């Protein structure tokens, strides 16, 4: 899994990088099929923005969060992405489960 962290008009410090990597471990626990994660951090006046993309096989997840504190924006972003991964995994389980098939007994019709 590849992790890309970029900053728009913002320098990515070791503290930010460590905080993001610590939070991303939570995402790794819910999905082992993550191909790539892209995090984009930016600042607009007093608003700190965090935007994230997660690339999974056959799907991409996207979220964006803003707050007055960059660390809080990162926390909110990871929580949103985590919910999306859990929801995606549940959809995949429901889609692949055998209980969705309708069974018909054709021998009783004769």
PEBEL-V301431 format. One record per pair of residues at least 4 apart in sequence whose C-alpha atoms are under 8 Angstrom apart, sorted by the first residue. I is the first residue (numbers start at 1). J is the second residue. Records with the same first field share a line. If there is no record, write none. Layout:
# PEBEL-V301431
I->J + J
This chain:
# PEBEL-V301431
1->34 + 35 + 36 + 37
2->35 + 36 + 37
3->36 + 37 + 38 + 39
4->36 + 37 + 38 + 39
5->12 + 17 + 38 + 39 + 40 + 41
6->12 + 38 + 39 + 40 + 41
7->11 + 12 + 40 + 41 + 42
8->40 + 41 + 42 + 43
9->42 + 43
10->41 + 42 + 43
12->16 + 17
13->17
14->18
15->19
16->20 + 71
17->21
18->22
19->23 + 71
20->24 + 74
21->25
22->26
23->27 + 75 + 78
24->28 + 78
25->29
26->30 + 82
27->31 + 78 + 81 + 82 + 85
28->32 + 34
30->82 + 85 + 86
31->85 + 89
33->56 + 57
34->54 + 55 + 56 + 57
35->54 + 55 + 56 + 57
36->54 + 55 + 56
37->52 + 53 + 54 + 55
38->52 + 53 + 54
39->50 + 51 + 52 + 53
40->50 + 51 + 52
41->48 + 49 + 50 + 51
42->48 + 49 + 50
43->47 + 48 + 49
44->48 + 49
46->68
47->66 + 67 + 68 + 69
48->66 + 67 + 68 + 69 + 70 + 73
49->64 + 65 + 66 + 67 + 70 + 73
50->64 + 65 + 66 + 70 + 73 + 74 + 77
51->62 + 63 + 64 + 65 + 77
52->62 + 63 + 64 + 77 + 81
53->60 + 61 + 62 + 63
54->60 + 61 + 62 + 81
55->59 + 60 + 61
56->60 + 61
61->81 + 84 + 85
62->81
63->77 + 80 + 81
64->77
65->73 + 74 + 76 + 77
66->73
67->72 + 73
68->72 + 73
69->73
70->74
71->75
72->76
73->77
74->78
75->79
76->80
77->81
78->82
79->83
80->84
81->85
82->86
83->87
84->88
85->89
86->90
87->91
88->92
89->93
90->94
91->95
92->96
93->97
94->100
95->100
105->109
106->110
